[in-house]
Amino acid sequence: MEFLMDPEFWIAVGFVTVLVVFAYVGVPGMLAKALDARAAGIAKDLEDARKLREEAESLLASYKAKAAEIEREAEAIIAEAKAEAEIYAKEAREALAALIERRGKQAQDKIAQAEAQAMAEIRGLAADAAAAAAEKLIAARLDETRAGALIAKSLGDLTAKLN
């Protein structure tokens, strides 16, 4: 009975007793339930993570689709803006050409007016010169008796024309 005095024996007896008590009380069942609950929690977390990943992938796909659509719209807007710019440039060129043509016509009209005015001045000067020359010629060739007869005749013609 020497083994009853050995402390290792009593440690082994205590250990076996604790194991028997745990088995009787249901510790393995509680441990199994706790582990099952933890496994279920982990499975739920994994399922939630899978759903979140699917939602994220769906969101990413929708954002990519929206980005592609926005890019197409931007390209369409740019193309439209280029077309409008070409139209505006064409209209500006046409307006400039019309303005140049109008200004050229105005310049030609001013030149024609200046020519007409110059011709009128030249004619007026020529008429004045001719009248002055005629006056000198008439004064040189006309004596007083002839001048009186011409004046009398002109007055007679004038009264006949006024009646």
Secondary structure, 3 states (H helix, E strand, C coil): CHHHHCHHHHHHHHHHHHHHHHHHHCHHHHHHHHHHHHHHHHHHHHHHHHHHHHHHHHHHHHHHHHHHHHHHHHHHHHHHHHHHHHHHHHHHHHHHHHHHHHHHHHHHHHHHHHHHHHHHHHHHHHHHHHHHHHHHHHHHHCCHHHHHHHHHHHHHHHHHHHC
